[in-house]
Amino acid sequence: MRRPEEALHRVCVAYLQAALPKPWLVWHTPNGGGRSKAEAGILKAMGVVAGMPDLFVCGPDHIREETSPGVEGARYAYPKLIAIEFKAPPKPLRGGGVSKAKPRLSPAQQARQADLGSCGVPYLVIDDMADMVQALKALGVPLRGRTI
């Protein structure tokens, strides 16, 4: 595949769909791609925001029982939301190593990273599946199965 970022995205989604227990969700919002100006305008009016990350992972962070007037023993789940932006894996160098250049975010992506961070949403920039798995586990995401 000539689109390494897309290939990484696909393999990570397949892994997460298999490894996340219920009720955890993973989804991609297709903001990019070729669109006519009319369709882009319609989508913008419907709430599409430039620079949104490629993927979101969401699940229960913790469940708390509360007593409120008229509601005895109500259970409330507080969600955990994690944003993931995929970047192409490092390019191989002629000398045999790989580039150590950091993946760059566009100005719109940097703005969304700051916005989501202000809301307490971790924003991962991923160029390697094993790094994604390690970061998600460090954030408390209960991934099933073997580690990569």
Backbone hydrogen bonds, N-H to C=O, Kabsch-Sander energy under -0.5 kcal/mol:
donor,donor_aa,acceptor,acceptor_aa,energy
7,A,3,R,-2.2
8,L,4,P,-2.4
9,H,5,E,-2.4
10,R,6,E,-2.7
11,V,7,A,-2.2
12,C,8,L,-2.3
13,V,9,H,-2.4
14,A,10,R,-2.4
15,Y,11,V,-2.1
16,L,12,C,-2.7
17,Q,13,V,-2.7
18,A,14,A,-1.4
19,A,15,Y,-2.5
20,L,16,L,-2.4
24,W,21,P,-2.0
25,L,58,C,-3.0
27,W,56,F,-2.2
31,N,29,T,-1.9
40,A,36,S,-2.7
41,G,37,K,-2.2
42,I,38,A,-2.2
43,L,39,E,-2.7
44,K,40,A,-2.3
45,A,41,G,-2.2
46,M,42,I,-1.4
47,G,44,K,-1.4
48,V,43,L,-2.4
52,M,49,V,-1.1
54,D,84,I,-0.5
55,L,84,I,-2.3
56,F,27,W,-2.3
57,V,82,I,-2.5
58,C,25,L,-2.5
59,G,80,K,-2.0
61,D,78,Y,-3.8
62,H,78,Y,-1.1
64,R,76,Y,-2.6
66,E,74,A,-2.8
68,S,66,E,-0.5
68,S,71,V,-2.3
71,V,68,S,-2.5
74,A,66,E,-1.3
76,Y,64,R,-2.8
78,Y,62,H,-2.8
80,K,59,G,-3.8
82,I,57,V,-2.5
83,A,122,P,-3.0
84,I,55,L,-2.7
85,E,124,L,-3.2
86,F,84,I,-0.5
87,K,126,I,-2.7
93,L,97,G,-3.0
96,G,93,L,-1.8
99,S,91,K,-2.9
110,Q,106,S,-2.7
111,A,107,P,-2.1
112,R,108,A,-2.2
113,Q,109,Q,-2.6
114,A,110,Q,-2.1
115,D,111,A,-2.5
116,L,112,R,-3.1
117,G,113,Q,-2.3
118,S,114,A,-2.2
119,C,115,D,-1.0
119,C,116,L,-0.5
120,G,117,G,-1.5
121,V,116,L,-2.8
124,L,83,A,-3.1
124,L,122,P,-0.5
126,I,85,E,-2.9
126,I,124,L,-0.6
132,M,128,D,-1.7
133,V,129,M,-2.4
134,Q,130,A,-2.4
135,A,131,D,-2.5
136,L,132,M,-2.8
137,K,133,V,-2.4
138,A,134,Q,-2.2
139,L,135,A,-1.4
140,G,137,K,-1.6
141,V,136,L,-2.5
143,L,141,V,-1.6
144,R,19,A,-3.3
